[in-house]
Amino acid sequence: MKIGMCMFLWTTAVSKTHEPLLRDIKATGFDGVEIPIFTGTPDDYRKLGDLLDRIGLERTAVSAMGDPSMNLISTDAATRKAGVDYMKWAVDCADALGARTLSGPLHSTLGAFSGTGPTAAEKKRSVASQRAIGDHAGKRNVTIGLEALNRFECYLVNTMEDLSEHIDVIDRPHIKAMYDTFHANIEEADPVGAYTKHCGNVVHIHISENDRGVPGRGNIPWQETFSAIRKSGYDDWLTIEAFGRSLKDLAAATKVWRDFSETPEAVYREGYKHIKNGWRKAV
């Protein structure tokens, strides 16, 4: 098991200016960080990867698609192609960064709603888009971890059952699932059971408290969650995802209107200990 920290708490564009923070994250004990991919070029991420190598941090990658002009399930072919092209670019950046996993709600436009649930036609278009993305990701040895989001942020896939069934239909080895404790806490009648039932498709896990604050301070059933993850044989990233108000666009997208911790340091220092202790006690 490896412990990671998502940089969303501070920025959507990690750079050399974040080196002191990255070094403190390393000193805290983290194995790696999760790097947002939204702008830039593969060469930019290659340079960032070199910096992380010097610090001694491994990395995963995360992104999202908030622009309706790139909707992967749109009725318009040009719009879907723009989304596929964006994802191919993001995969190339992740590869240059040295990240083997790129996760997030990378199946549809974040925050866009039709007013009804997903249609069979939308799911069919999604399958075609994801297969094209998956074929490209396979060439770069990057695995996409699609994320089931709660009903207030997306409508295509809200539960692990929705997501896992969709991934099985997509049928590409580099298109898999991510499990997020925050979203599962909202949408699943049995969050732990939802993980256990569909863990075969899970390639990445976000550790996120029910209020998006410090892991361990809220009401997520952490001990049962860690035990289920450990029993499943999963031995990859447990990455803390938390949000704050410093980034206005991200705060608006994630509906963050107040601070959830006294400092960012509390999130990653206390959160790290929470994961280490929870994993050690898991049976």
Residue frames as qw, qx, qy, qz and C-alpha x, y, z in Angstrom:
[[0.000, 0.887, 0.461, 0.000, 0.00, 0.00, 0.00],
 [0.409, 0.135, 0.010, 0.902, 1.17, 3.50, -0.86],
 [0.082, -0.778, -0.478, 0.399, -0.11, 6.76, 0.64],
 [0.351, 0.338, 0.315, 0.815, -0.61, 9.79, -1.59],
 [0.016, -0.620, -0.366, 0.694, -1.75, 13.39, -1.23],
 [0.385, 0.664, 0.515, 0.381, -3.83, 15.08, -3.91],
 [0.333, -0.088, -0.031, 0.938, -2.59, 18.57, -4.69],
 [0.105, -0.648, -0.548, -0.519, -6.13, 19.86, -5.27],
 [0.442, -0.719, -0.416, 0.339, -6.02, 21.24, -1.74],
 [0.330, -0.592, 0.090, 0.730, -3.63, 23.93, -3.01],
 [0.143, 0.562, -0.402, -0.708, -3.62, 24.13, -6.78],
 [0.853, 0.399, 0.308, -0.132, -4.64, 22.76, -10.16],
 [0.642, 0.707, -0.208, 0.211, -1.21, 23.59, -11.61],
 [0.768, -0.560, 0.132, 0.282, 1.72, 22.21, -9.62],
 [0.534, 0.769, -0.200, 0.288, 5.07, 23.86, -10.39],
 [0.621, 0.187, -0.460, 0.606, 8.53, 24.40, -8.95],
 [0.186, -0.532, 0.212, -0.799, 7.06, 27.09, -6.70],
 [0.826, -0.399, -0.051, -0.395, 5.45, 24.25, -4.74],
 [0.656, 0.309, -0.635, 0.265, 8.78, 22.55, -4.03],
 [0.073, -0.339, 0.653, -0.674, 8.87, 23.49, -0.29],
 [0.747, -0.084, 0.219, -0.622, 5.35, 22.06, 0.15],
 [0.886, 0.231, -0.371, -0.154, 6.22, 18.92, -1.80],
 [0.419, 0.378, -0.707, 0.427, 9.30, 18.41, 0.35],
 [0.355, -0.256, 0.559, -0.704, 7.22, 18.75, 3.51],
 [0.881, 0.056, -0.039, -0.467, 4.73, 16.22, 2.17],
 [0.751, 0.319, -0.564, 0.130, 7.65, 13.87, 1.56],
 [0.116, 0.375, -0.682, 0.618, 9.04, 14.54, 5.05],
 [0.658, -0.208, 0.268, -0.673, 5.65, 13.72, 6.55],
 [0.495, -0.158, 0.853, -0.052, 6.03, 10.22, 5.13],
 [0.729, 0.514, 0.174, -0.416, 3.96, 10.23, 1.94],
 [0.691, -0.005, 0.608, 0.391, 5.02, 7.93, -0.88],
 [0.288, 0.233, 0.527, 0.765, 3.73, 10.27, -3.55],
 [0.210, 0.426, 0.232, -0.849, 1.41, 13.02, -4.68],
 [0.444, 0.552, 0.691, 0.142, -1.50, 13.26, -7.06],
 [0.178, -0.279, 0.233, 0.915, -0.87, 15.85, -9.76],
 [0.472, 0.674, 0.409, -0.395, -3.76, 17.72, -11.43],
 [0.343, -0.003, 0.602, 0.721, -3.63, 17.85, -15.23],
 [0.287, 0.776, 0.478, -0.295, -5.58, 20.71, -16.76],
 [0.361, 0.920, -0.110, -0.108, -3.15, 22.89, -18.74],
 [0.331, -0.689, 0.595, 0.249, 0.35, 22.74, -20.15],
 [0.680, 0.499, -0.485, -0.231, 2.28, 20.36, -22.38],
 [0.971, -0.122, -0.182, 0.096, 3.75, 16.90, -21.91],
 [0.572, 0.400, -0.344, 0.628, 7.15, 18.57, -21.63],
 [0.288, -0.620, 0.248, -0.686, 5.92, 20.66, -18.70],
 [0.876, -0.371, 0.084, -0.297, 4.88, 17.48, -16.90],
 [0.881, 0.201, -0.278, 0.327, 8.12, 15.75, -17.79],
 [0.236, 0.536, -0.382, 0.715, 10.00, 18.54, -16.03],
 [0.586, -0.513, 0.211, -0.590, 7.67, 18.30, -13.05],
 [0.983, -0.101, -0.147, -0.039, 8.31, 14.57, -12.96],
 [0.636, 0.379, -0.393, 0.546, 12.03, 15.25, -12.80],
 [0.175, -0.563, 0.350, -0.728, 11.44, 17.53, -9.80],
 [0.841, -0.348, 0.082, -0.406, 9.39, 14.85, -8.05],
 [0.915, 0.142, -0.307, 0.220, 12.12, 12.32, -8.74],
 [0.343, 0.480, -0.444, 0.674, 14.68, 14.58, -7.06],
 [0.457, -0.471, 0.310, -0.688, 12.41, 14.96, -4.04],
 [0.031, 0.115, -0.982, 0.148, 11.69, 11.24, -3.94],
 [0.531, 0.256, 0.463, -0.661, 7.95, 11.37, -4.53],
 [0.216, 0.226, 0.875, 0.370, 6.07, 8.96, -6.76],
 [0.285, 0.256, 0.050, -0.922, 2.97, 10.27, -8.49],
 [0.310, 0.487, 0.809, 0.112, -0.48, 9.62, -9.87],
 [0.002, -0.043, -0.256, -0.966, -2.54, 12.04, -11.96],
 [0.163, 0.577, 0.731, -0.327, -6.05, 13.46, -11.78],
 [0.028, -0.007, -0.321, -0.947, -8.22, 15.53, -14.08],
 [0.314, 0.541, 0.684, -0.376, -11.84, 16.44, -14.79],
 [0.173, 0.255, 0.575, 0.758, -13.84, 17.74, -17.74],
 [0.052, 0.569, 0.531, -0.626, -15.96, 20.78, -16.99],
 [0.158, 0.378, -0.317, -0.856, -16.27, 22.18, -20.50],
 [0.701, 0.369, 0.495, -0.358, -19.52, 21.18, -22.29],
 [0.541, 0.702, -0.320, -0.336, -17.76, 21.60, -25.63],
 [0.235, 0.444, -0.865, -0.001, -15.81, 18.42, -24.79],
 [0.716, -0.145, 0.445, -0.517, -18.68, 16.26, -23.54],
 [0.045, -0.280, 0.936, 0.209, -17.86, 12.62, -24.22],
 [0.256, 0.346, 0.897, -0.104, -21.55, 11.62, -24.31],
 [0.270, 0.486, 0.005, -0.831, -22.83, 14.48, -26.48],
 [0.721, 0.503, 0.463, -0.113, -25.10, 13.86, -29.46],
 [0.399, 0.885, -0.201, -0.129, -22.64, 15.92, -31.52],
 [0.946, 0.115, -0.036, 0.302, -19.75, 13.92, -32.97],
 [0.405, 0.654, -0.224, 0.598, -17.40, 16.92, -33.05],
 [0.445, -0.715, 0.264, -0.471, -18.02, 17.58, -29.37],
 [0.953, -0.268, 0.140, -0.004, -17.26, 13.96, -28.48],
 [0.801, 0.385, -0.104, 0.446, -14.09, 14.05, -30.61],
 [0.053, 0.771, -0.282, 0.569, -12.94, 17.17, -28.74],
 [0.716, -0.570, 0.268, -0.299, -13.41, 15.26, -25.49],
 [0.978, 0.024, 0.073, 0.193, -11.49, 12.26, -26.75],
 [0.552, 0.616, -0.179, 0.533, -8.69, 14.54, -27.98],
 [0.291, -0.771, 0.306, -0.476, -8.55, 16.20, -24.55],
 [0.883, -0.386, 0.243, -0.115, -8.27, 12.83, -22.86],
 [0.888, 0.296, -0.040, 0.350, -5.52, 11.71, -25.22],
 [0.220, 0.741, -0.274, 0.572, -3.62, 14.90, -24.35],
 [0.570, -0.656, 0.303, -0.391, -4.15, 14.26, -20.63],
 [0.986, -0.096, 0.109, 0.084, -2.92, 10.69, -21.01],
 [0.686, 0.518, -0.155, 0.487, 0.19, 11.93, -22.82],
 [0.097, -0.763, 0.315, -0.556, 0.83, 14.41, -20.00],
 [0.818, -0.473, 0.234, -0.230, 0.36, 11.70, -17.35],
 [0.952, 0.162, -0.008, 0.260, 2.79, 9.46, -19.18],
 [0.427, 0.656, -0.239, 0.575, 5.38, 12.26, -19.41],
 [0.419, -0.717, 0.275, -0.485, 4.89, 12.93, -15.69],
 [0.243, 0.274, -0.906, 0.214, 5.61, 9.30, -14.92],
 [0.550, -0.020, 0.513, -0.659, 2.11, 8.61, -13.60],
 [0.056, 0.005, -0.954, -0.295, 0.70, 5.24, -14.48],
 [0.011, -0.586, -0.804, 0.099, -2.81, 6.11, -13.28],
 [0.076, -0.118, -0.111, -0.984, -5.01, 9.03, -14.37],
 [0.099, -0.460, -0.867, 0.166, -8.23, 9.24, -12.39],
 [0.150, 0.222, 0.178, -0.947, -11.32, 11.41, -12.02],
 [0.544, 0.504, 0.549, -0.385, -14.83, 11.84, -13.43],
 [0.020, -0.449, 0.576, 0.683, -13.46, 11.41, -16.91],
 [0.264, 0.299, 0.902, 0.163, -16.64, 10.06, -18.43],
 [0.077, 0.776, 0.548, 0.302, -18.86, 13.15, -18.82],
 [0.148, 0.583, -0.075, 0.795, -19.00, 16.88, -18.22],
 [0.323, -0.260, -0.664, 0.622, -18.72, 17.76, -14.55],
 [0.072, 0.400, 0.374, -0.834, -21.76, 19.70, -13.34],
 [0.351, 0.136, -0.440, -0.815, -23.75, 19.34, -16.58],
 [0.362, 0.194, 0.847, -0.338, -27.22, 17.80, -16.36],
 [0.102, -0.171, -0.722, -0.663, -29.90, 16.80, -18.85],
 [0.516, -0.167, 0.152, -0.827, -32.74, 16.84, -16.35],
 [0.948, -0.062, -0.074, -0.304, -33.16, 13.08, -16.53],
 [0.733, -0.425, 0.509, 0.149, -31.06, 10.02, -15.84],
 [0.074, -0.463, 0.711, 0.524, -28.59, 8.61, -18.38],
 [0.809, 0.365, 0.026, -0.461, -30.16, 7.21, -21.52],
 [0.891, 0.026, 0.409, 0.195, -29.16, 4.06, -23.38],
 [0.601, 0.737, 0.058, 0.306, -27.94, 6.26, -26.25],
 [0.114, -0.909, 0.344, -0.206, -25.71, 8.29, -23.89],
 [0.735, -0.443, 0.513, 0.033, -24.21, 5.12, -22.46],
 [0.853, 0.356, 0.301, 0.236, -23.58, 3.78, -25.95],
 [0.363, 0.871, -0.122, 0.308, -21.80, 6.99, -26.93],
 [0.427, -0.786, 0.428, -0.130, -19.81, 6.81, -23.70],
 [0.894, -0.116, 0.409, 0.144, -18.67, 3.27, -24.51],
 [0.715, 0.597, 0.128, 0.342, -17.38, 4.37, -27.92],
 [0.042, 0.922, -0.245, 0.298, -15.57, 7.39, -26.44],
 [0.614, -0.640, 0.453, -0.092, -13.98, 5.36, -23.66],
 [0.924, 0.105, 0.301, 0.211, -12.82, 2.64, -26.00],
 [0.536, 0.749, -0.050, 0.387, -11.00, 5.21, -28.11],
 [0.225, -0.850, 0.363, -0.309, -9.45, 6.70, -24.97],
 [0.840, -0.380, 0.385, -0.044, -8.59, 3.28, -23.59],
 [0.880, 0.363, 0.110, 0.285, -6.81, 2.23, -26.77],
 [0.303, 0.808, -0.230, 0.450, -4.64, 5.35, -26.60],
 [0.510, -0.722, 0.370, -0.285, -4.02, 4.91, -22.87],
 [0.967, -0.101, 0.218, 0.088, -2.84, 1.36, -23.52],
 [0.700, 0.574, -0.081, 0.417, -0.20, 2.66, -25.91],
 [0.053, 0.746, -0.344, 0.568, 1.10, 4.94, -23.13],
 [0.558, -0.119, -0.752, 0.330, 0.77, 2.34, -20.36],
 [0.165, -0.122, 0.367, -0.907, -1.55, 4.66, -18.42],
 [0.164, -0.417, -0.893, -0.039, -4.70, 3.30, -16.77],
 [0.259, -0.391, -0.095, -0.878, -7.77, 5.51, -16.48],
 [0.132, -0.273, -0.853, 0.426, -9.61, 5.27, -13.16],
 [0.240, -0.480, -0.404, -0.741, -13.15, 6.47, -13.87],
 [0.035, -0.046, -0.660, 0.749, -14.90, 7.90, -10.82],
 [0.224, -0.625, -0.711, -0.233, -18.53, 7.52, -9.81],
 [0.048, 0.161, -0.248, 0.954, -19.65, 10.94, -8.57],
 [0.139, 0.426, 0.724, -0.523, -22.65, 11.81, -6.44],
 [0.280, 0.642, 0.679, 0.217, -25.89, 12.88, -8.14],
 [0.042, -0.931, -0.170, 0.320, -25.25, 16.57, -7.46],
 [0.212, -0.670, 0.468, 0.535, -22.09, 16.60, -9.61],
 [0.192, 0.259, -0.762, -0.562, -22.91, 14.25, -12.49],
 [0.764, 0.081, 0.267, -0.582, -25.62, 11.91, -13.71],
 [0.651, 0.391, -0.596, -0.261, -23.95, 9.31, -15.96],
 [0.729, -0.074, -0.656, 0.181, -22.57, 7.10, -13.17],
 [0.364, -0.711, 0.192, -0.570, -23.39, 7.70, -9.49],
 [0.818, -0.433, 0.328, -0.190, -22.77, 4.34, -7.85],
 [0.234, -0.497, 0.810, 0.205, -20.05, 1.71, -7.98],
 [0.605, 0.269, 0.749, -0.023, -22.55, -0.70, -9.51],
 [0.492, 0.836, 0.126, -0.208, -23.36, 1.80, -12.30],
 [0.061, 0.830, -0.512, -0.211, -19.66, 2.38, -12.87],
 [0.420, -0.319, 0.842, 0.110, -18.54, -1.24, -12.75],
 [0.659, 0.451, 0.599, -0.066, -21.25, -2.40, -15.14],
 [0.413, 0.890, -0.051, -0.185, -20.28, 0.37, -17.55],
 [0.119, -0.709, 0.671, 0.181, -16.60, -0.53, -17.36],
 [0.596, -0.016, 0.801, 0.051, -17.41, -4.17, -18.10],
 [0.622, 0.683, 0.377, -0.064, -19.24, -3.09, -21.26],
 [0.165, 0.908, -0.329, -0.201, -16.40, -0.76, -22.30],
 [0.972, 0.000, 0.193, 0.137, -14.13, -3.80, -22.02],
 [0.508, 0.725, -0.300, 0.356, -10.75, -2.12, -22.24],
 [0.784, -0.240, -0.397, 0.412, -7.92, -3.13, -19.86],
 [0.364, 0.054, -0.192, 0.910, -6.82, 0.49, -19.41],
 [0.362, -0.429, -0.112, -0.820, -10.30, 1.79, -18.48],
 [0.454, -0.239, -0.810, 0.283, -11.02, 0.88, -14.87],
 [0.381, -0.796, -0.371, -0.290, -12.64, 2.34, -11.73],
 [0.196, 0.312, -0.512, 0.776, -11.73, 4.58, -8.83],
 [0.477, -0.613, -0.629, 0.025, -13.41, 4.29, -5.44],
 [0.080, 0.433, -0.218, 0.871, -13.95, 7.51, -3.50],
 [0.242, -0.325, -0.811, 0.423, -15.14, 7.35, 0.12],
 [0.144, 0.257, 0.198, -0.935, -16.81, 10.79, -0.07],
 [0.485, 0.097, -0.433, -0.753, -19.05, 9.96, -3.01],
 [0.451, -0.130, -0.881, -0.057, -19.78, 6.45, -1.74],
 [0.081, -0.234, -0.675, 0.695, -20.91, 7.93, 1.57],
 [0.362, 0.253, 0.042, -0.896, -23.56, 9.94, -0.30],
 [0.600, 0.233, -0.436, -0.629, -24.78, 7.47, -2.91],
 [0.495, 0.084, -0.863, -0.043, -24.30, 3.98, -1.53],
 [0.749, -0.512, -0.119, -0.403, -26.69, 2.33, 0.93],
 [0.879, -0.404, 0.154, 0.200, -23.68, 0.21, 1.94],
 [0.236, 0.897, -0.361, -0.094, -20.46, 2.09, 1.04],
 [0.342, -0.520, 0.781, 0.055, -18.15, -0.68, 2.23],
 [0.702, 0.214, 0.677, -0.047, -20.17, -3.36, 0.49],
 [0.566, 0.807, 0.050, -0.161, -20.16, -1.33, -2.71],
 [0.055, 0.766, -0.630, -0.116, -16.37, -1.42, -2.67],
 [0.498, -0.253, 0.829, -0.039, -16.17, -5.12, -1.86],
 [0.728, 0.436, 0.505, -0.159, -18.63, -6.13, -4.56],
 [0.610, 0.788, 0.068, 0.056, -16.88, -4.19, -7.31],
 [0.410, -0.781, 0.377, 0.283, -13.26, -4.13, -6.13],
 [0.772, 0.085, 0.508, 0.371, -12.15, -6.21, -9.10],
 [0.457, 0.731, 0.282, 0.422, -12.40, -3.13, -11.30],
 [0.260, -0.965, 0.003, 0.045, -10.83, -0.69, -8.80],
 [0.764, 0.306, -0.126, 0.554, -7.34, 0.61, -9.62],
 [0.219, 0.325, -0.263, 0.882, -7.25, 3.71, -7.42],
 [0.400, -0.661, -0.626, 0.102, -8.78, 4.86, -4.12],
 [0.033, 0.575, -0.116, 0.809, -9.46, 8.33, -2.76],
 [0.415, -0.409, -0.667, 0.465, -9.52, 8.72, 1.00],
 [0.054, -0.371, -0.102, -0.921, -11.91, 11.62, 1.58],
 [0.028, 0.230, 0.738, -0.633, -13.86, 12.49, 4.71],
 [0.145, 0.642, 0.750, 0.060, -17.63, 13.03, 4.52],
 [0.016, 0.933, 0.202, -0.296, -17.13, 16.81, 4.79],
 [0.654, 0.669, -0.060, 0.348, -14.03, 16.90, 2.52],
 [0.227, -0.892, 0.321, -0.223, -11.92, 17.84, 5.55],
 [0.064, -0.582, 0.796, -0.157, -9.38, 15.98, 7.68],
 [0.731, 0.001, -0.646, -0.220, -9.63, 12.19, 7.23],
 [0.469, -0.106, -0.774, 0.412, -10.63, 10.57, 10.49],
 [0.055, 0.061, 0.403, -0.911, -12.58, 13.49, 11.96],
 [0.526, 0.017, -0.195, -0.827, -15.92, 12.73, 10.30],
 [0.746, -0.047, 0.469, -0.471, -18.37, 9.87, 10.00],
 [0.680, 0.400, -0.565, -0.241, -16.88, 7.64, 7.28],
 [0.917, -0.344, 0.169, -0.113, -16.68, 4.06, 8.69],
 [0.238, 0.789, -0.564, -0.054, -12.93, 4.04, 8.39],
 [0.392, -0.399, 0.825, -0.081, -11.99, 0.84, 10.15],
 [0.750, 0.312, 0.564, -0.149, -14.51, -1.19, 8.16],
 [0.561, 0.807, -0.102, -0.157, -13.34, 0.57, 4.99],
 [0.038, 0.719, -0.693, -0.033, -9.65, -0.14, 5.56],
 [0.566, -0.158, 0.800, -0.125, -10.40, -3.74, 6.49],
 [0.759, 0.512, 0.360, -0.176, -12.44, -4.27, 3.31],
 [0.427, 0.832, -0.336, -0.112, -9.72, -2.74, 1.16],
 [0.161, -0.591, 0.790, -0.037, -7.02, -4.85, 2.78],
 [0.670, 0.042, 0.721, -0.174, -9.05, -8.06, 2.58],
 [0.715, 0.645, 0.120, -0.241, -9.68, -7.46, -1.12],
 [0.823, 0.002, 0.277, 0.497, -5.96, -7.70, -1.82],
 [0.303, 0.906, 0.069, 0.287, -5.72, -4.11, -3.02],
 [0.709, -0.457, 0.009, 0.537, -2.17, -2.93, -2.44],
 [0.434, 0.473, 0.225, 0.733, -1.87, 0.30, -4.36],
 [0.113, 0.278, -0.140, 0.943, -2.60, 4.00, -3.70],
 [0.243, -0.745, -0.596, 0.175, -4.68, 5.36, -0.85],
 [0.310, 0.264, 0.084, 0.909, -4.70, 9.04, -1.77],
 [0.066, -0.589, -0.517, 0.618, -6.10, 11.80, 0.42],
 [0.119, 0.467, 0.432, 0.762, -8.42, 14.15, -1.44],
 [0.181, -0.676, -0.504, 0.506, -9.53, 17.26, 0.41],
 [0.267, 0.642, 0.340, 0.633, -10.64, 20.70, -0.71],
 [0.265, -0.496, -0.330, 0.758, -10.41, 24.27, 0.48],
 [0.251, 0.877, 0.362, -0.193, -11.47, 27.75, -0.62],
 [0.327, -0.591, 0.313, 0.668, -8.16, 28.98, -2.02],
 [0.116, -0.019, 0.709, 0.695, -9.03, 28.07, -5.62],
 [0.431, 0.257, 0.240, -0.831, -12.29, 29.83, -6.50],
 [0.615, 0.237, -0.495, -0.566, -13.16, 27.80, -9.61],
 [0.428, 0.050, -0.899, 0.081, -12.42, 24.49, -7.93],
 [0.099, 0.126, 0.684, -0.712, -14.25, 25.56, -4.77],
 [0.547, 0.232, 0.002, -0.804, -17.29, 26.44, -6.87],
 [0.608, 0.192, -0.681, -0.360, -17.18, 23.12, -8.73],
 [0.441, -0.049, -0.861, 0.248, -16.90, 21.12, -5.51],
 [0.450, -0.706, -0.351, -0.420, -19.39, 23.32, -3.62],
 [0.618, -0.237, -0.431, 0.613, -16.88, 24.34, -0.95],
 [0.073, -0.831, -0.190, -0.518, -18.13, 27.44, 0.87],
 [0.512, -0.808, 0.216, -0.196, -16.27, 27.13, 4.17],
 [0.209, 0.580, -0.770, 0.167, -12.98, 25.86, 5.57],
 [0.908, -0.199, -0.297, -0.220, -13.02, 22.22, 6.65],
 [0.821, -0.206, -0.273, 0.457, -9.80, 22.31, 8.65],
 [0.318, -0.883, -0.026, 0.344, -7.78, 24.82, 10.61],
 [0.010, -0.730, 0.524, 0.438, -4.83, 24.50, 8.21],
 [0.795, 0.419, -0.374, -0.230, -3.87, 22.47, 5.13],
 [0.191, 0.473, -0.820, 0.260, -1.06, 20.97, 7.22],
 [0.550, -0.123, 0.634, -0.530, -3.66, 19.42, 9.52],
 [0.857, 0.322, -0.023, -0.402, -5.19, 17.63, 6.54],
 [0.751, 0.451, -0.482, 0.011, -2.06, 15.94, 5.29],
 [0.099, 0.454, -0.773, 0.433, -0.20, 15.42, 8.56],
 [0.556, -0.081, 0.608, -0.561, -3.15, 14.08, 10.54],
 [0.839, 0.337, -0.068, -0.422, -4.52, 12.35, 7.45],
 [0.510, 0.490, -0.705, 0.044, -1.27, 10.50, 6.89],
 [0.129, -0.259, 0.833, -0.472, -1.28, 9.16, 10.45],
 [0.711, 0.119, 0.322, -0.614, -4.93, 8.21, 10.09],
 [0.818, 0.387, -0.331, -0.267, -4.22, 6.03, 7.04],
 [0.338, 0.446, -0.794, 0.239, -1.10, 4.45, 8.53],
 [0.299, -0.157, 0.750, -0.569, -2.87, 3.56, 11.76],
 [0.770, 0.207, 0.166, -0.580, -6.05, 2.42, 10.01],
 [0.729, 0.423, -0.510, -0.169, -4.15, 0.15, 7.67],
 [0.158, 0.373, -0.843, 0.354, -2.10, -1.31, 10.51],
 [0.427, -0.027, 0.668, -0.609, -5.25, -2.13, 12.49],
 [0.731, 0.254, -0.216, -0.595, -7.16, -3.52, 9.50],
 [0.355, -0.208, 0.910, -0.048, -7.76, -7.25, 9.66]]
